[in-house]
Amino acid sequence: MLIAMFADIHANRQAFSACLSDELMRRPVGEMMTEAAVHVEPTAPLTRVLQLMVSLKSRSFPVIGPDRRW
């Protein structure tokens, strides 16, 4: 079972690496990613943050204050 899992991981890494063509890697990050990152403010209720984590399937968010600093 463990060997099969390792083989699957290895195959997935190889497939991912094959997709990273030189052309793709030369593109600017702004074409691939968004500037509008999901974040929370220090005053956000914990229940709201937990809802976001569940709905967005994320384990963490940056906490950014009103002065836009970490």
Kinemage of the C-alpha trace (Angstrom):
@kinemage 1
@onewidth
@group {chain A} dominant
@subgroup {mainchain}
@vectorlist {calphas} color= white
{ca met a 1} P 0.000 0.000 0.000
{ca leu a 2} L 2.749 2.463 0.938
{ca ile a 3} L 4.676 1.651 -2.246
{ca ala a 4} L 1.553 2.284 -4.330
{ca met a 5} L 1.040 5.656 -2.635
{ca phe a 6} L 4.672 6.613 -3.313
{ca ala a 7} L 4.320 5.583 -6.957
{ca asp a 8} L 1.192 7.747 -7.310
{ca ile a 9} L 2.935 10.748 -5.763
{ca his a 10} L 5.953 10.264 -7.999
{ca ala a 11} L 3.776 9.954 -11.129
{ca asn a 12} L 1.856 13.116 -10.199
{ca arg a 13} L 5.098 15.061 -9.691
{ca gln a 14} L 6.391 13.934 -13.059
{ca ala a 15} L 3.132 14.950 -14.754
{ca phe a 16} L 3.206 18.340 -13.027
{ca ser a 17} L 6.838 18.916 -14.007
{ca ala a 18} L 6.059 18.052 -17.627
{ca cys a 19} L 3.352 20.753 -17.664
{ca leu a 20} L 5.786 23.447 -16.588
{ca ser a 21} L 7.014 24.370 -20.018
{ca asp a 22} L 9.658 27.012 -20.603
{ca glu a 23} L 7.004 29.280 -22.079
{ca leu a 24} L 4.845 28.992 -18.984
{ca met a 25} L 7.768 29.608 -16.662
{ca arg a 26} L 8.690 32.835 -18.494
{ca arg a 27} L 5.280 34.381 -17.886
{ca pro a 28} L 5.047 37.118 -15.238
{ca val a 29} L 3.465 36.065 -11.967
{ca gly a 30} L 0.774 38.743 -12.437
{ca glu a 31} L -0.641 36.765 -15.361
{ca met a 32} L -0.950 33.620 -13.267
{ca met a 33} L -2.002 34.856 -9.831
{ca thr a 34} L -4.349 37.451 -8.458
{ca glu a 35} L -3.438 40.467 -6.357
{ca ala a 36} L -6.677 40.184 -4.397
{ca ala a 37} L -5.560 37.720 -1.730
{ca val a 38} L -8.065 36.500 0.824
{ca his a 39} L -7.192 37.985 4.201
{ca val a 40} L -8.817 38.805 7.510
{ca glu a 41} L -8.572 41.823 9.771
{ca pro a 42} L -7.366 41.500 13.374
{ca thr a 43} L -10.859 42.397 14.605
{ca ala a 44} L -12.637 39.691 12.588
{ca pro a 45} L -14.681 37.305 14.743
{ca leu a 46} L -13.105 33.871 14.987
{ca thr a 47} L -16.386 32.274 13.876
{ca arg a 48} L -16.210 34.193 10.582
{ca val a 49} L -12.603 33.151 10.014
{ca leu a 50} L -13.507 29.511 10.686
{ca gln a 51} L -16.398 29.785 8.196
{ca leu a 52} L -13.977 31.123 5.574
{ca met a 53} L -11.526 28.310 6.274
{ca val a 54} L -14.205 25.692 5.743
{ca ser a 55} L -15.826 27.283 2.696
{ca leu a 56} L -12.511 28.031 0.947
{ca lys a 57} L -10.809 24.830 2.142
{ca ser a 58} L -7.912 26.815 3.543
{ca arg a 59} L -5.914 26.330 6.707
{ca ser a 60} L -4.756 29.902 7.204
{ca phe a 61} L -5.165 33.490 6.075
{ca pro a 62} L -2.921 36.512 6.446
{ca val a 63} L -4.119 38.891 9.156
{ca ile a 64} L -3.830 42.419 7.804
{ca gly a 65} L -4.708 45.485 9.833
{ca pro a 66} L -6.323 48.698 8.612
{ca asp a 67} L -2.912 50.173 7.833
{ca arg a 68} L -2.510 47.278 5.321
{ca arg a 69} L 0.457 45.866 7.261
{ca trp a 70} L 0.919 42.280 8.443
